[in-house]
Amino acid sequence: MDKVEVKFYTKQGCHLCDQVLPTLKLLAQQYNFHLQINDIHRKDKWLEKYMLMIPVVEVFGDIIDYGQIDHAKLSKALERICTGFSHSFDDQTSIDLQDQ
C-alpha cells in the first residue's frame, strides 16, 4: 500500500509554519505518511492560493487545517486518514475554501 501524501505549504520566515513543522514530522513517523514540504514562493499558483493562509496542511486535495493550526485536530485527522478509517472528510475535519 502506498503512503498517504501530506502536503505542507509554508514560506521562509513564517513563525506559525515553524511551530507546526516539528509536529508534522513526528506525526509522519507515527502514522507513516509522506510529508511533502512546499515553499509557496516556488510556484505562482501556490503563492496566489495560500499566501494569506499559511501554514496549510492538505491531504487528497482537501485542506485539513491552516493558519493557527490546532495540533490535536491535525493529529486526529491524520490518524483517521493514515490508519484507513476514512479517506473522506466530515465537516469538522476539512475546510471548504468557498466558505472563506
C-alpha positions in Angstrom: 0.0 0.0 0.0 1.3 3.5 -0.9 1.9 6.0 1.8 -0.5 8.9 2.2 1.0 12.1 0.9 0.5 15.1 3.2 1.3 18.5 1.6 2.5 21.3 3.9 2.6 24.8 2.4 5.0 27.2 4.0 7.4 30.0 3.4 10.7 31.2 4.8 10.2 33.3 7.9 6.8 32.0 8.8 6.7 31.6 12.6 3.4 29.7 12.5 4.9 27.3 10.0 8.0 26.8 12.2 5.7 25.9 15.1 3.8 23.2 13.3 6.5 21.6 11.2 8.1 19.6 14.1 4.6 18.2 14.9 4.1 17.2 11.3 7.4 15.4 11.2 6.6 13.5 14.4 3.2 12.6 13.0 4.8 11.4 9.7 6.9 9.0 11.7 4.0 7.9 13.9 1.4 7.4 11.1 3.9 6.5 8.3 2.9 9.2 5.8 5.0 11.1 3.2 5.4 14.7 4.2 5.9 17.0 1.1 7.0 20.5 2.1 6.2 23.2 -0.4 7.5 26.7 -0.3 4.7 28.8 -1.7 7.2 31.1 -3.5 8.3 28.2 -5.7 5.0 28.3 -7.8 2.8 31.3 -8.6 -0.4 29.3 -8.1 0.7 28.3 -4.6 1.6 31.9 -3.7 -1.8 33.2 -5.1 -3.8 30.5 -3.3 -2.0 30.2 0.0 -0.2 33.5 0.7 -2.8 34.6 3.3 -3.4 31.2 4.7 0.0 29.6 5.5 0.8 27.3 7.1 -1.6 25.0 5.2 -1.9 21.2 5.6 -3.5 19.4 2.7 -4.4 15.7 2.1 -6.0 14.3 -1.1 -6.6 17.9 -2.2 -8.5 18.8 0.9 -7.3 21.3 3.4 -7.1 19.8 6.9 -6.1 23.0 8.7 -4.4 26.3 8.1 -3.2 29.4 9.9 -3.3 28.9 13.6 -3.2 25.1 13.3 -4.9 23.1 16.0 -2.3 20.3 16.8 -4.9 18.0 18.4 -7.3 18.4 15.4 -4.4 17.8 13.0 -3.3 14.7 14.8 -6.8 13.2 14.9 -7.4 13.9 11.2 -4.1 12.4 10.1 -4.6 9.4 12.3 -8.0 8.7 10.7 -6.7 9.1 7.2 -3.5 7.1 7.7 -5.0 4.2 9.6 -7.6 3.7 6.9 -10.7 4.8 8.8 -11.7 7.2 6.1 -10.3 8.9 3.0 -13.2 11.3 3.0 -13.6 14.1 5.5 -16.6 15.2 7.5 -17.5 18.9 8.0 -15.3 19.1 11.2 -12.2 17.8 9.6 -11.8 19.6 6.2 -12.1 23.2 5.4 -14.1 24.4 2.4 -12.3 27.3 0.9 -15.6 28.5 -0.7 -16.7 29.5 2.8 -13.6 31.7 3.4 
